[in-house]
Amino acid sequence: MVRRFEDARILMYSHDTFGLGHLRRCRAIAHALVEDYSGLQVLIISGATIAGAFDYRARVDFVKIPSVIKLRNGEYTSLDRHIDLHETLKMRQSIIRSTAETFKPDIFIVDKEPMGLRGEVEDTLTYLKMHGTRLVLGLREIMDAPHLLEEEWKRRDTMRKIEQFYDSIWVYGPPDFYDPLVGLDVPAAVRDRMNFVGFLQRSVPHDGLPDHKPEGDYILVTTGGGGDGAELIHNVIHAYQQDPSLKHDALVVLGPYMPAKQRNKLIRKGSRIPFIKIIEFDNRMEELVAGARGVVSMGGYNTYCEILSFDKPALIVPRLQPREEQLIRARRASELGLVDMLLPHEAEDPLRFAEALRALPQRAAPSRNKNGLRLEGLVHISETVGAWLDHRSKEHLSVVKQTS
């Protein structure tokens, strides 16, 4: 039964510099919360250039901050090359703080980057903590290789600041799949605030819009945002070129951040193969995953959740840099028998890749091996938020009674 909270507000922060993962994760959480609680409003602060290309449910909206893009070497630059990065970050920081002051959230949820991009939310965290807002850090179940994360966080004094600011830490995965802080020196106070909520289940939206997934059987090839996905798509096309017996229909989604030169080249190459259809972007990926016989991807967090949610055979070719997150996730899921995996250099062998693609639709679905299939994240988050808001309502009622 839907519960009602009068004028409850949640602010979410999604820095979004390279792909779509952060925004899509925030959006999934926001939609689940407003579905469970009427009267609740959720506002997402996002740096994604295409934040407006997605549909949002009633009582979910977004504030767009100037975009910063992450280069393949891990460095950042302003999307508008005419604006200095430092100026862009100052604008972002100012908008984030002003939004928090005006919106006055009961809960502030920060996705993945504890202090935001280059520390841009630290000022806002300080302000909201002084005003009694509950501060939540949401972490992917895998952040990066421990030695890389440790080096990055030590340089920024991140662990101390997490302990200083955050009331709760949500890990978006089950505890027996992976620990995002494994190998790090984690204070007991931080460990005590960690809650492994589980993977975030996805579903096909029931919004009354016409079904737009392709007819017939197809395997889906997706690179997420696509900024570093050209190599995977090239290898898929090459496999079809070199193995004429590979005749599965393939729907390829390039991703909106794939550079234009690479995108145009792949579209030309793919158009010569009758079994391949290429599109640039789809804002309803859940439908495409749900309709596929199998999924080929780089194994980012959201795609992995969709693979599990819709119980699809999957072949993962993870990226190896600048972060090792996808590699760690693919290896762990492969160990549990949930997916098949090829390393990038293995996928460069067209005949080996073709063999893996051919076998994909016959692969057992993840549900055949129950390990790691607890998709309880949205349910657990909703229960937690409901308990917090219920406590807030009782406190407010008590104050009203005392002053009346």
C-alpha positions as CSV (number, residue, x, y, z in Angstrom):
1,M,0.0,0.0,0.0
2,V,1.3,3.5,-0.9
3,R,2.1,5.6,2.1
4,R,2.0,9.3,2.2
5,F,4.5,11.8,3.6
6,E,3.6,15.4,3.4
7,D,6.3,17.5,1.7
8,A,9.1,15.0,2.2
9,R,12.1,15.9,0.0
10,I,15.1,13.9,-1.2
11,L,18.0,15.5,-3.1
12,M,20.3,13.3,-5.1
13,Y,23.7,14.1,-6.6
14,S,25.1,12.4,-9.7
15,H,28.4,13.9,-11.0
16,D,28.2,12.2,-14.5
17,T,31.4,12.8,-16.3
18,F,31.8,9.8,-18.6
19,G,28.8,7.6,-18.9
20,L,25.1,7.2,-18.0
21,G,25.6,4.9,-15.0
22,H,25.3,7.4,-12.2
23,L,22.2,9.2,-13.5
24,R,20.4,5.9,-14.4
25,R,21.1,4.5,-10.9
26,C,19.8,7.7,-9.2
27,R,16.7,7.7,-11.5
28,A,15.9,4.1,-10.7
29,I,16.1,4.8,-7.0
30,A,14.0,8.0,-7.3
31,H,11.3,6.3,-9.3
32,A,11.0,3.5,-6.8
33,L,10.7,5.9,-3.9
34,V,8.0,8.1,-5.4
35,E,6.1,5.0,-6.4
36,D,6.1,3.8,-2.8
37,Y,5.5,7.2,-1.1
38,S,3.0,9.8,-2.2
39,G,3.9,13.3,-1.2
40,L,7.6,12.6,-1.6
41,Q,9.6,14.8,-4.0
42,V,12.9,13.8,-5.5
43,L,15.3,16.2,-7.2
44,I,18.4,14.9,-9.0
45,I,21.5,17.1,-9.6
46,S,23.2,15.8,-12.7
47,G,26.1,16.7,-14.9
48,A,24.9,14.4,-17.7
49,T,24.7,16.1,-21.0
50,I,21.6,14.2,-21.9
51,A,19.8,14.2,-18.6
52,G,16.8,15.6,-20.3
53,A,16.6,12.8,-22.8
54,F,15.1,10.4,-20.2
55,D,11.5,10.3,-18.9
56,Y,10.9,11.1,-15.3
57,R,7.9,10.1,-13.2
58,A,5.7,12.7,-11.5
59,R,7.5,14.2,-8.5
60,V,11.0,13.4,-9.9
61,D,12.9,16.2,-11.6
62,F,16.5,17.1,-12.3
63,V,18.8,20.2,-12.1
64,K,21.4,20.2,-14.8
65,I,24.8,21.5,-13.8
66,P,27.5,22.4,-16.4
67,S,29.0,19.2,-17.9
68,V,32.5,18.0,-17.3
69,I,33.9,15.1,-19.3
70,K,36.4,12.5,-18.2
71,L,39.1,11.7,-20.7
72,R,40.4,8.1,-21.2
73,N,43.5,9.0,-19.2
74,G,41.3,9.8,-16.2
75,E,41.7,13.6,-16.4
76,Y,38.8,16.0,-16.7
77,T,37.9,18.9,-19.0
78,S,34.9,21.2,-19.5
79,L,32.5,20.0,-22.1
80,D,32.5,23.6,-23.4
81,R,36.2,23.9,-24.2
82,H,35.9,27.7,-24.2
83,I,35.3,27.7,-20.4
84,D,38.1,27.0,-18.0
85,L,37.7,23.8,-15.9
86,H,38.2,25.7,-12.7
87,E,35.4,28.1,-13.7
88,T,33.1,25.2,-14.6
89,L,33.7,23.6,-11.2
90,K,33.0,26.8,-9.4
91,M,29.7,27.2,-11.3
92,R,28.8,23.5,-10.5
93,Q,29.6,24.0,-6.8
94,S,27.5,27.2,-6.6
95,I,24.5,25.6,-8.3
96,I,24.7,22.5,-6.0
97,R,24.8,24.6,-2.8
98,S,22.0,27.0,-4.0
99,T,19.8,24.1,-4.9
100,A,20.3,22.5,-1.5
101,E,19.5,25.8,0.3
102,T,16.3,26.3,-1.8
103,F,15.1,22.7,-1.8
104,K,15.7,22.0,1.9
105,P,15.9,18.2,1.6
106,D,15.3,15.8,4.4
107,I,17.8,13.4,2.8
108,F,20.7,14.0,0.6
109,I,22.0,11.0,-1.4
110,V,25.4,11.3,-3.1
111,D,26.2,8.8,-5.8
112,K,29.7,7.2,-5.7
113,E,31.9,10.3,-5.3
114,P,32.0,11.0,-1.6
115,M,32.9,14.6,-1.9
116,G,31.7,15.0,-5.5
117,L,33.8,15.8,-8.5
118,R,37.0,17.6,-7.3
119,G,35.3,18.1,-3.9
120,E,32.4,20.1,-5.3
121,V,29.8,18.9,-2.8
122,E,31.8,19.2,0.4
123,D,30.5,22.7,1.0
124,T,27.0,21.5,0.5
125,L,27.5,18.6,2.9
126,T,28.7,21.0,5.6
127,Y,25.7,23.2,5.1
128,L,23.2,20.3,5.1
129,K,24.7,18.6,8.1
130,M,24.4,21.8,10.1
131,H,20.7,21.9,9.2
132,G,19.9,18.3,10.2
133,T,19.7,16.7,6.8
134,R,20.4,12.9,6.7
135,L,23.5,12.4,4.5
136,V,23.8,9.2,2.5
137,L,26.7,7.9,0.4
138,G,25.7,5.4,-2.2
139,L,28.5,3.1,-3.5
140,R,28.5,0.6,-6.4
141,E,29.2,-2.9,-5.2
142,I,32.6,-2.5,-6.9
143,M,34.4,0.8,-6.9
144,D,37.9,-0.1,-8.3
145,A,40.9,-2.3,-7.7
146,P,41.7,-1.8,-4.0
147,H,45.2,-0.4,-4.6
148,L,43.9,2.2,-7.0
149,L,41.0,3.2,-4.8
150,E,43.3,3.4,-1.7
151,E,45.7,5.7,-3.5
152,E,43.0,8.0,-4.8
153,W,41.2,8.2,-1.4
154,K,44.4,8.7,0.6
155,R,45.4,11.6,-1.7
156,R,42.0,13.3,-1.1
157,D,41.7,12.3,2.6
158,T,38.4,10.8,1.6
159,M,37.9,8.1,4.3
160,R,38.2,10.7,7.1
161,K,35.7,12.9,5.4
162,I,33.2,10.0,4.9
163,E,33.4,9.4,8.6
164,Q,33.0,13.1,9.3
165,F,29.9,13.8,7.1
166,Y,27.9,10.7,6.3
167,D,25.2,9.2,8.5
168,S,24.7,6.1,6.2
169,I,26.5,4.3,3.4
170,W,24.5,2.2,1.0
171,V,26.3,-0.5,-1.0
172,Y,24.3,-1.4,-4.1
173,G,25.0,-5.1,-3.9
174,P,24.8,-8.1,-1.6
175,P,27.6,-8.6,0.9
176,D,28.7,-12.0,-0.5
177,F,29.2,-10.6,-4.1
178,Y,31.9,-8.0,-3.3
179,D,32.9,-5.5,-0.8
180,P,33.7,-2.1,-2.4
181,L,36.1,-1.2,0.4
182,V,38.0,-4.5,0.5
183,G,41.7,-4.0,1.1
184,L,41.3,-0.5,2.6
185,D,41.9,0.6,6.1
186,V,38.2,1.3,7.1
187,P,37.4,2.9,10.5
188,A,35.0,1.0,12.6
189,A,32.6,4.0,12.5
190,V,32.4,3.8,8.7
191,R,31.9,0.0,8.7
192,D,29.1,0.4,11.2
193,R,27.3,2.8,8.8
194,M,27.6,0.4,5.8
195,N,24.4,-1.3,4.6
196,F,24.6,-3.8,1.8
197,V,21.2,-3.2,0.3
198,G,21.5,-5.5,-2.7
199,F,21.5,-5.1,-6.5
200,L,19.0,-2.5,-7.8
201,Q,16.3,-4.5,-9.7
202,R,15.0,-3.0,-13.0
203,S,11.6,-3.5,-14.6
204,V,9.9,-2.5,-17.9
205,P,8.1,0.8,-17.2
206,H,4.3,0.5,-17.4
207,D,3.8,4.1,-18.7
208,G,1.2,3.4,-21.4
209,L,3.8,4.1,-24.2
210,P,3.8,1.7,-27.1
211,D,6.2,-1.2,-27.0
212,H,9.2,-0.3,-29.3
213,K,11.5,-3.3,-29.0
214,P,12.4,-5.0,-32.3
215,E,10.3,-7.9,-33.4
216,G,11.8,-11.4,-33.5
217,D,14.8,-12.8,-31.8
218,Y,17.9,-10.7,-31.4
219,I,21.0,-10.4,-29.2
220,L,21.6,-7.0,-27.7
221,V,25.0,-5.4,-27.9
222,T,25.3,-2.3,-25.6
223,T,28.2,-0.2,-24.5
224,G,26.4,2.0,-21.9
225,G,27.3,5.6,-22.5
226,G,29.6,4.5,-25.3
227,G,32.5,6.8,-24.6
228,D,34.9,3.9,-24.6
229,G,32.7,1.3,-26.4
230,A,33.9,1.6,-30.0
231,E,36.4,-1.3,-29.7
232,L,33.7,-3.7,-28.5
233,I,31.3,-2.8,-31.4
234,H,34.2,-3.1,-33.9
235,N,35.0,-6.6,-32.6
236,V,31.4,-7.6,-32.9
237,I,31.2,-6.4,-36.5
238,H,34.6,-8.1,-37.3
239,A,33.3,-11.4,-35.9
240,Y,30.3,-11.3,-38.2
241,Q,32.5,-10.4,-41.1
242,Q,34.9,-13.2,-40.6
243,D,32.4,-16.0,-39.7
244,P,29.6,-16.3,-42.3
245,S,27.8,-18.9,-40.2
246,L,27.1,-16.3,-37.5
247,K,23.5,-15.3,-38.4
248,H,21.9,-14.2,-35.1
249,D,20.2,-10.8,-35.5
250,A,22.1,-8.3,-33.4
251,L,20.8,-5.0,-32.2
252,V,23.7,-2.7,-31.4
253,V,23.3,0.4,-29.2
254,L,26.3,2.7,-29.6
255,G,25.7,5.0,-26.7
256,P,25.3,8.8,-26.8
257,Y,28.9,9.6,-25.7
258,M,30.6,7.7,-28.5
259,P,32.8,10.1,-30.5
260,A,31.2,11.1,-33.8
261,K,34.1,9.8,-35.9
262,Q,34.0,6.4,-34.4
263,R,30.2,6.3,-34.4
264,N,30.0,7.1,-38.2
265,K,32.7,4.6,-39.0
266,L,30.9,1.8,-37.1
267,I,27.5,2.6,-38.7
268,R,29.1,2.4,-42.2
269,K,30.7,-1.0,-41.4
270,G,27.7,-2.4,-39.7
271,S,25.3,-1.4,-42.5
272,R,27.1,-3.9,-44.8
273,I,26.0,-6.9,-42.6
274,P,22.3,-7.8,-43.0
275,F,22.1,-9.3,-39.5
276,I,23.2,-6.2,-37.7
277,K,21.0,-3.2,-36.9
278,I,22.7,-0.2,-35.2
279,I,21.1,2.6,-33.3
280,E,22.8,5.4,-31.4
281,F,20.7,5.7,-28.2
282,D,17.6,4.5,-26.5
283,N,16.2,6.0,-23.3
284,R,14.3,2.8,-22.6
285,M,17.0,0.2,-22.4
286,E,15.1,-1.9,-20.0
287,E,12.7,-2.9,-22.9
288,L,15.6,-3.8,-25.2
289,V,17.2,-6.0,-22.5
290,A,13.9,-7.6,-21.6
291,G,13.3,-8.5,-25.3
292,A,16.7,-9.9,-26.1
293,R,17.8,-13.5,-26.3
294,G,21.2,-12.6,-24.8
295,V,23.2,-9.5,-24.0
296,V,26.8,-8.5,-25.0
297,S,28.2,-5.7,-22.9
298,M,31.1,-4.2,-21.1
299,G,29.5,-5.1,-17.8
300,G,28.8,-1.7,-16.2
301,Y,26.7,-1.7,-13.1
302,N,23.4,-0.8,-14.6
303,T,23.6,-3.3,-17.5
304,Y,24.6,-6.0,-15.0
305,C,21.5,-5.3,-12.9
306,E,19.4,-5.4,-16.0
307,I,20.9,-8.8,-17.1
308,L,20.0,-10.2,-13.6
309,S,16.6,-8.5,-13.5
310,F,15.5,-9.9,-16.8
311,D,17.4,-13.1,-16.4
312,K,19.3,-12.9,-19.7
313,P,22.3,-15.0,-20.9
314,A,25.2,-12.6,-21.0
315,L,28.7,-12.2,-22.5
316,I,30.8,-9.6,-20.9
317,V,33.9,-7.9,-22.4
318,P,35.0,-5.5,-19.7
319,R,37.1,-2.4,-20.0
320,L,40.4,-2.6,-18.2
321,Q,41.2,1.1,-17.6
322,P,41.3,3.7,-16.2
323,R,39.2,1.8,-13.6
324,E,39.2,-2.0,-13.1
325,E,35.6,-2.1,-11.8
326,Q,34.2,-3.8,-14.9
327,L,36.9,-6.4,-14.9
328,I,36.4,-7.3,-11.2
329,R,32.6,-7.5,-11.7
330,A,32.9,-9.7,-14.8
331,R,35.4,-12.1,-13.1
332,R,33.2,-12.4,-10.0
333,A,30.0,-12.9,-11.9
334,S,31.8,-15.5,-14.1
335,E,33.1,-17.3,-11.1
336,L,29.5,-17.6,-9.8
337,G,28.3,-18.9,-13.2
338,L,26.1,-15.9,-13.9
339,V,27.8,-14.7,-17.1
340,D,30.4,-15.6,-19.7
341,M,33.5,-13.4,-20.0
342,L,36.1,-12.6,-22.6
343,L,39.0,-10.2,-22.0
344,P,39.4,-7.5,-24.7
345,H,42.3,-9.2,-26.3
346,E,40.3,-12.4,-26.6
347,A,37.4,-10.6,-28.2
348,E,39.9,-9.2,-30.8
349,D,40.1,-12.7,-32.2
350,P,37.1,-12.7,-34.6
351,L,36.6,-16.4,-34.8
352,R,36.8,-16.9,-31.0
353,F,34.4,-14.0,-30.5
354,A,32.1,-15.4,-33.2
355,E,32.0,-18.7,-31.4
356,A,31.1,-17.0,-28.1
357,L,28.4,-14.9,-29.8
358,R,26.9,-18.0,-31.5
359,A,26.7,-19.9,-28.2
360,L,25.2,-16.9,-26.3
361,P,21.5,-17.5,-26.9
362,Q,21.8,-21.2,-25.7
363,R,23.7,-20.2,-22.5
364,A,21.8,-20.9,-19.3
365,A,20.1,-17.9,-17.8
366,P,21.6,-16.5,-14.6
367,S,18.7,-17.9,-12.6
368,R,20.0,-21.4,-13.3
369,N,22.7,-20.5,-10.8
370,K,21.2,-18.8,-7.9
371,N,24.4,-17.2,-6.6
372,G,24.3,-13.4,-6.4
373,L,20.7,-13.1,-7.6
374,R,19.3,-11.2,-4.7
375,L,17.8,-8.1,-6.3
376,E,16.5,-6.4,-3.2
377,G,18.2,-3.0,-3.4
378,L,15.2,-0.9,-4.2
379,V,13.0,-2.6,-1.7
380,H,15.5,-2.2,1.1
381,I,16.2,1.4,0.2
382,S,12.4,2.2,0.2
383,E,12.0,0.5,3.6
384,T,14.9,2.5,5.0
385,V,13.7,5.8,3.7
386,G,10.2,5.1,4.9
387,A,11.4,4.5,8.4
388,W,13.5,7.7,8.3
389,L,10.6,9.8,7.0
390,D,8.2,8.2,9.5
391,H,10.6,9.2,12.3
392,R,10.8,12.7,10.9
393,S,7.0,13.0,10.8
394,K,6.7,11.9,14.4
395,E,9.4,14.4,15.5
396,H,7.6,17.1,13.6
397,L,4.2,16.2,15.2
398,S,5.8,16.2,18.7
399,V,7.3,19.7,18.1
400,V,3.8,20.9,16.9
401,K,2.1,19.5,20.0
402,Q,4.7,21.1,22.3
403,T,4.3,24.5,20.8
404,S,0.5,24.5,20.6
